[in-house]
């Protein structure tokens, strides 16, 4: 493959490459075979129209776009490999004039990885970070479980108090007009939980079952529905029923019902063990992050905008995927939060820039310190993943592609680099 490169500006290279006439013709034929059934021309059975007839009827370029999409990815990767370039952002691609029997010429503006100027990175000074677990922490955790297993008992002899569950019907009005989403029936609201608009729950304290209560509130300025943000509203509320939580006694019976342990003491010990492990992990993570942040502060790198844009796009896609698991999509989320596609993406930019710089700096440290990963270390990581997924190691290895294994090796290399930085840090 004939590949030409030209340095356009810092971290931006123009790459000119081509696909042979033979390869492009083969791609057109593949596209024709795949899509022939889509074309209906008088005088021919559907799916049986000769390619030449389709090209004459719709112009010779009818299959060009699909053929380009077929050949371009592989050709672009081959061109990068030959030019010894690594693209770190979506390239700006252009295709030249396509002439029958001639190679197809492509031009790509490729964003390349920037150079990192490392500052001090070994012997970073850091205040000691330590998270410990107290008996009070253990009891708070147990009380959460106690609350989850509470029994709801009707309140019949007194008015509502904080902590009670009020079963309510309600309808909200703004400027005397009902607004969308402001109506509910049989809603169970825990008073004092702060789950409703500020000021709402407090006005139900003192009400009794059967009462009608008018609740006056003002929506927060940052409320997701822009038409209600900062505006006063009136809610007409019917208190249908009041309940209070009856907590189970903290004893051996409780422990045996909510855990695998027979006694409360054993249950407490298990909770303390879990919280201690969480605290140790939190200490480790925060220490690593603190060291990495200081190493990044000491380094300088001119990050290409396209590289940050690519990271923003990855973060948006990850967020969209998490929303799907919750039964939502990006359009619904943006409507709910009152954001635009532009403002939504811009919200990711600071974190994207930090993540890209962190990755570049760690890679530079890794290179400077000649951090290497052995096949055995990669295999150990795969074994750890297999255990986490509940799979056999051989089965997981069969599912992993070469790219997957390379990514795993890179993850191990980054972990070793971070361990090196933390071990060399001076923690006071």
VMD Tcl script that draws the C-alpha trace (Angstrom):
set ca {
  {0.00 0.00 0.00}
  {1.29 3.45 -0.95}
  {1.11 5.68 2.13}
  {2.19 9.32 2.32}
  {2.30 11.38 5.51}
  {2.60 15.09 6.18}
  {2.90 16.79 9.59}
  {0.14 19.40 9.48}
  {0.65 20.72 12.98}
  {1.63 19.42 16.39}
  {-0.05 16.02 16.96}
  {-1.92 16.27 13.64}
  {-0.72 14.25 10.63}
  {-2.23 14.05 7.15}
  {-2.16 10.48 5.89}
  {-2.85 9.72 2.22}
  {-3.44 6.08 1.32}
  {-5.25 4.12 -1.33}
  {-7.29 1.00 -2.00}
  {-6.47 -0.77 -5.25}
  {-8.97 -0.80 -8.07}
  {-9.21 -4.60 -7.74}
  {-9.97 -4.51 -4.02}
  {-12.57 -1.76 -4.46}
  {-14.22 -3.67 -7.31}
  {-14.39 -6.78 -5.08}
  {-16.02 -4.68 -2.35}
  {-18.61 -3.32 -4.79}
  {-19.45 -6.86 -5.88}
  {-19.91 -7.95 -2.23}
  {-22.21 -5.01 -1.62}
  {-24.22 -5.81 -4.75}
  {-24.69 -9.46 -3.72}
  {-25.75 -8.44 -0.22}
  {-28.19 -5.72 -1.29}
  {-29.56 -6.95 -4.63}
  {-32.93 -7.79 -3.10}
  {-33.47 -4.15 -2.13}
  {-33.76 -3.06 -5.76}
  {-36.92 -3.41 -7.79}
  {-36.72 -2.61 -11.51}
  {-39.50 -3.29 -14.04}
  {-38.84 -6.38 -16.11}
  {-36.74 -8.16 -13.50}
  {-37.63 -10.34 -10.53}
  {-36.73 -8.79 -7.21}
  {-33.24 -9.89 -6.23}
  {-32.40 -10.95 -9.78}
  {-31.55 -7.57 -11.26}
  {-28.05 -7.66 -12.79}
  {-25.56 -5.30 -11.21}
  {-24.95 -3.44 -14.48}
  {-28.68 -2.73 -14.80}
  {-28.88 -1.37 -11.24}
  {-25.81 0.82 -11.84}
  {-27.29 2.15 -15.07}
  {-30.67 2.77 -13.47}
  {-29.35 4.42 -10.28}
  {-25.90 5.62 -11.58}
  {-22.60 3.81 -11.24}
  {-22.06 5.31 -7.75}
  {-25.03 3.47 -6.26}
  {-22.80 0.99 -4.37}
  {-19.88 3.32 -3.63}
  {-20.81 4.42 -0.10}
  {-21.34 0.87 1.18}
  {-18.18 -0.32 -0.58}
  {-16.17 2.48 1.04}
  {-17.54 1.51 4.46}
  {-16.47 -2.07 3.72}
  {-12.86 -1.38 2.72}
  {-12.01 1.74 4.69}
  {-11.53 0.37 8.26}
  {-9.01 -2.28 7.26}
  {-7.23 0.03 4.81}
  {-6.98 2.81 7.40}
  {-5.54 0.47 10.03}
  {-3.02 -0.86 7.50}
  {-2.00 2.70 6.58}
  {-1.47 3.62 10.24}
  {0.63 0.51 10.77}
  {2.79 1.24 7.74}
  {3.23 4.88 8.80}
  {3.91 3.78 12.39}
  {1.21 6.09 13.73}
  {-1.31 5.67 16.55}
  {-4.62 7.48 16.12}
  {-6.05 8.68 19.44}
  {-9.21 10.39 18.21}
  {-11.80 10.05 15.48}
  {-9.98 10.87 12.21}
  {-11.26 13.38 9.68}
  {-11.57 11.21 6.55}
  {-12.06 12.27 2.95}
  {-12.32 10.21 -0.23}
  {-11.08 11.43 -3.56}
  {-12.88 11.18 -6.87}
  {-13.69 7.57 -7.70}
  {-12.90 6.53 -11.28}
  {-13.59 3.08 -12.67}
  {-10.46 0.94 -12.89}
  {-8.32 3.30 -10.77}
  {-7.27 3.11 -7.11}
  {-9.46 4.93 -4.60}
  {-7.47 7.56 -2.71}
  {-8.30 8.45 0.88}
  {-7.01 11.33 2.98}
  {-7.15 11.21 6.77}
  {-6.25 13.86 9.33}
  {-4.94 11.78 12.20}
  {-4.60 13.00 15.78}
  {-1.53 11.43 17.36}
  {-0.58 10.93 21.00}
  {1.15 13.98 22.50}
  {4.51 13.94 24.27}
  {4.41 14.19 28.06}
  {6.96 16.22 29.99}
  {7.22 14.53 33.36}
  {8.02 16.53 36.46}
  {8.85 14.98 39.82}
  {7.05 11.65 40.07}
  {9.10 9.54 42.47}
  {9.18 10.43 46.17}
  {5.91 12.35 46.09}
  {5.17 13.73 49.59}
  {1.70 12.98 50.90}
  {-0.26 13.30 54.13}
  {-1.27 9.88 55.39}
  {-4.80 8.86 54.48}
  {-6.44 6.37 56.80}
  {-10.01 5.21 57.26}
  {-10.87 3.22 60.38}
  {-13.99 1.50 61.66}
  {-15.49 2.27 65.07}
  {-18.11 0.40 67.10}
  {-20.46 3.26 66.24}
  {-19.93 2.60 62.52}
  {-20.78 -1.06 63.08}
  {-23.99 -0.19 64.94}
  {-25.06 2.30 62.26}
  {-24.66 -0.39 59.61}
  {-26.65 -2.87 61.70}
  {-29.35 -0.25 62.27}
  {-29.77 0.05 58.50}
  {-30.53 -3.67 58.38}
  {-32.80 -3.26 61.41}
  {-34.76 -0.52 59.61}
  {-35.08 -2.62 56.46}
  {-36.66 -5.36 58.54}
  {-38.99 -3.04 60.47}
  {-42.71 -3.80 60.62}
  {-45.13 -1.03 59.67}
  {-47.83 -0.56 62.30}
  {-50.89 1.72 61.88}
  {-50.89 4.96 63.92}
  {-54.34 5.52 65.42}
  {-53.90 7.51 68.62}
  {-51.73 10.47 67.68}
  {-50.70 12.97 64.99}
  {-47.94 12.41 62.44}
  {-44.33 12.64 63.57}
  {-41.01 12.58 61.74}
  {-40.16 8.98 60.92}
  {-43.80 8.04 60.30}
  {-45.02 6.80 56.93}
  {-47.88 8.94 55.61}
  {-50.01 7.32 52.91}
  {-51.23 10.30 50.89}
  {-53.13 11.44 47.81}
  {-51.89 14.76 46.47}
  {-52.25 17.18 43.60}
  {-50.00 20.17 42.91}
  {-51.01 23.54 41.49}
  {-48.88 26.37 40.09}
  {-50.68 29.69 39.61}
  {-53.89 27.77 40.34}
  {-53.34 25.32 37.49}
  {-52.47 21.61 37.97}
  {-49.04 20.78 36.57}
  {-47.75 17.61 34.92}
  {-46.31 15.05 37.33}
  {-47.82 16.79 40.36}
  {-50.47 14.22 41.17}
  {-50.27 10.94 43.07}
  {-52.49 8.49 44.92}
  {-51.67 6.08 47.72}
  {-48.12 7.41 47.90}
  {-46.11 6.24 50.93}
  {-43.98 9.15 52.15}
  {-41.58 8.84 55.08}
  {-41.74 12.14 56.93}
  {-38.32 13.63 57.50}
  {-36.71 11.63 54.69}
  {-36.21 14.71 52.50}
  {-37.46 12.85 49.45}
  {-40.05 15.50 48.51}
  {-39.67 19.21 47.75}
  {-38.11 21.11 50.69}
  {-40.80 22.15 53.15}
  {-43.39 19.60 51.99}
  {-42.88 16.91 54.60}
  {-42.60 19.33 57.52}
  {-46.13 20.61 56.84}
  {-47.56 17.11 57.25}
  {-46.10 16.70 60.73}
  {-49.01 17.11 63.16}
  {-51.65 15.91 60.69}
  {-53.86 12.94 61.50}
  {-55.28 10.16 59.34}
  {-58.26 11.55 57.40}
  {-57.00 15.18 57.41}
  {-56.92 17.39 54.34}
  {-53.81 19.57 54.32}
  {-52.80 22.43 52.06}
  {-49.04 22.45 51.63}
  {-47.31 25.57 50.29}
  {-43.78 25.18 48.91}
  {-41.37 26.85 46.51}
  {-39.60 24.72 43.91}
  {-35.77 24.87 44.04}
  {-34.10 27.15 41.49}
  {-32.30 24.11 40.02}
  {-35.50 22.01 39.73}
  {-35.42 19.69 36.71}
  {-38.66 21.07 35.21}
  {-37.65 24.55 34.04}
  {-41.24 25.82 34.00}
  {-41.52 25.17 37.77}
  {-38.01 26.10 38.90}
  {-38.10 28.77 41.60}
  {-41.88 29.08 41.50}
  {-44.34 28.75 44.45}
  {-46.82 25.87 44.38}
  {-49.78 24.63 46.39}
  {-50.35 20.95 47.05}
  {-53.72 19.67 48.19}
  {-52.98 16.61 50.28}
  {-55.27 13.94 51.70}
  {-53.70 11.95 54.56}
  {-55.27 8.52 54.14}
  {-53.28 6.61 56.72}
  {-50.35 6.91 59.09}
  {-47.92 4.13 59.95}
  {-44.82 3.93 62.10}
  {-41.91 1.55 62.03}
  {-41.70 -1.09 64.71}
  {-38.06 -2.12 64.82}
  {-37.07 -5.72 65.57}
  {-35.09 -6.27 68.77}
  {-31.36 -6.59 68.24}
  {-30.77 -10.08 69.59}
  {-29.66 -13.52 68.47}
  {-33.03 -14.18 66.77}
  {-32.60 -11.02 64.70}
  {-29.07 -12.04 63.71}
  {-30.16 -15.51 62.60}
  {-33.04 -14.06 60.53}
  {-30.99 -11.47 58.63}
  {-27.68 -13.31 58.26}
  {-25.98 -16.69 58.18}
  {-24.89 -16.27 61.81}
  {-26.58 -17.69 64.90}
  {-25.68 -14.96 67.40}
  {-25.72 -11.18 67.40}
  {-22.06 -11.11 68.40}
  {-21.06 -13.18 65.37}
  {-23.16 -10.91 63.16}
  {-21.47 -7.80 64.60}
  {-18.04 -9.30 63.99}
  {-18.90 -10.07 60.38}
  {-20.17 -6.52 59.84}
  {-16.98 -5.09 61.37}
  {-14.86 -7.35 59.16}
  {-16.73 -6.18 56.04}
  {-16.54 -2.51 56.99}
  {-12.85 -2.84 57.81}
  {-12.15 -4.34 54.39}
  {-14.14 -1.51 52.76}
  {-12.18 1.05 54.79}
  {-8.87 -0.50 53.73}
  {-9.93 -0.44 50.08}
  {-11.04 3.19 50.45}
  {-7.71 4.12 52.04}
  {-5.80 2.38 49.24}
  {-7.87 4.01 46.48}
  {-7.68 7.51 47.94}
  {-3.94 7.19 48.53}
  {-3.38 6.07 44.94}
  {-5.56 8.90 43.60}
  {-3.73 11.48 45.73}
  {-0.33 10.32 44.46}
  {-1.51 10.20 40.84}
  {-3.03 13.70 41.13}
  {0.29 15.13 42.36}
  {2.27 13.35 39.63}
  {-0.15 14.78 37.04}
  {0.11 18.26 38.55}
  {3.89 18.09 38.13}
  {3.63 16.95 34.49}
  {2.83 19.06 31.45}
  {1.18 17.87 28.26}
  {-0.64 19.63 25.43}
  {-3.67 17.39 24.91}
  {-5.26 17.58 21.43}
  {-8.92 18.63 21.56}
  {-9.92 15.61 19.48}
  {-8.51 13.27 22.11}
  {-10.68 14.88 24.79}
  {-13.69 14.83 22.45}
  {-13.21 11.08 21.95}
  {-13.09 10.51 25.71}
  {-16.23 12.62 26.20}
  {-18.01 10.48 23.62}
  {-16.95 7.26 25.39}
  {-18.23 8.65 28.70}
  {-21.54 9.67 27.12}
  {-21.97 6.19 25.64}
  {-21.19 4.55 28.99}
  {-23.72 6.83 30.70}
  {-26.35 6.05 28.07}
  {-25.80 2.34 28.58}
  {-26.28 2.68 32.35}
  {-29.49 4.63 31.73}
  {-30.79 1.80 29.55}
  {-30.39 -0.61 32.45}
  {-32.70 1.73 34.41}
  {-35.30 1.87 31.64}
  {-34.34 5.36 30.46}
  {-32.57 6.91 27.48}
  {-30.52 10.06 26.96}
  {-33.43 12.05 25.52}
  {-35.57 11.29 28.58}
  {-32.71 12.14 30.93}
  {-31.95 15.46 29.24}
  {-35.62 16.40 29.26}
  {-35.85 15.53 32.96}
  {-32.74 17.55 33.85}
  {-33.49 20.42 31.49}
  {-30.17 20.03 29.65}
  {-29.31 20.23 25.95}
  {-27.10 17.74 24.06}
  {-24.34 20.37 24.04}
  {-24.54 21.23 27.76}
  {-24.87 17.54 28.65}
  {-21.66 16.66 26.80}
  {-19.82 19.71 28.14}
  {-20.57 18.45 31.64}
  {-18.27 15.49 30.98}
  {-15.40 17.55 29.57}
  {-13.49 18.42 32.79}
  {-13.49 14.79 33.94}
  {-12.63 13.60 30.42}
  {-9.64 15.95 30.27}
  {-8.46 14.72 33.67}
  {-8.82 11.07 32.67}
  {-6.91 11.58 29.41}
  {-4.06 13.43 31.14}
  {-3.88 10.76 33.85}
  {-3.65 8.01 31.23}
  {-0.95 9.85 29.27}
  {1.11 10.63 32.38}
  {0.93 7.05 33.69}
  {1.98 5.75 30.29}
  {4.94 8.15 30.34}
  {5.97 6.99 33.84}
  {5.58 3.38 32.74}
  {7.90 4.01 29.79}
  {10.41 6.00 31.85}
  {10.61 3.27 34.50}
  {10.61 0.37 31.99}
  {7.62 -1.28 33.65}
  {6.99 -4.64 32.00}
  {4.30 -7.29 32.35}
  {4.99 -11.01 32.16}
  {2.71 -13.61 30.61}
  {2.33 -15.10 34.08}
  {1.07 -11.79 35.49}
  {-1.46 -11.50 32.68}
  {-2.57 -15.10 33.27}
  {-3.00 -14.37 36.99}
  {-5.24 -11.42 36.11}
  {-7.33 -13.59 33.81}
  {-7.65 -16.18 36.60}
  {-8.80 -13.43 38.96}
  {-11.41 -12.31 36.42}
  {-12.59 -15.91 35.91}
  {-13.11 -16.28 39.66}
  {-15.03 -13.01 39.79}
  {-17.29 -14.07 36.89}
  {-17.70 -17.60 38.22}
  {-16.18 -19.10 35.07}
  {-13.53 -21.67 34.26}
  {-10.22 -20.09 33.24}
  {-10.03 -22.07 29.99}
  {-13.55 -20.99 29.04}
  {-12.77 -17.32 29.68}
  {-9.54 -17.59 27.67}
  {-11.54 -18.95 24.73}
  {-13.84 -15.92 24.85}
  {-11.03 -13.35 25.06}
  {-9.75 -11.91 21.78}
  {-6.14 -10.88 21.25}
  {-7.21 -7.25 21.77}
  {-8.91 -8.22 25.05}
  {-5.76 -9.91 26.29}
  {-3.66 -6.91 25.26}
  {-6.01 -4.62 27.18}
  {-5.74 -6.87 30.25}
  {-1.95 -6.77 30.02}
  {-2.09 -2.96 29.77}
  {-4.34 -2.83 32.84}
  {-1.80 -4.91 34.76}
  {0.99 -2.61 33.56}
  {-0.91 0.46 34.76}
  {-1.54 -1.18 38.15}
  {2.17 -1.95 38.50}
  {3.01 1.64 37.58}
  {0.61 2.98 40.21}
  {2.04 0.59 42.81}
  {5.53 1.86 41.97}
  {4.47 5.49 42.47}
  {2.73 4.74 45.78}
  {5.61 2.62 47.10}
  {8.08 5.38 46.27}
  {5.89 8.13 47.78}
  {6.85 9.71 51.10}
  {3.75 9.39 53.27}
  {3.93 11.47 56.45}
}
mol new
graphics top color blue
foreach p $ca { graphics top sphere $p radius 0.5 }
foreach p [lrange $ca 0 end-1] q [lrange $ca 1 end] { graphics top cylinder $p $q radius 0.2 }
display resetview
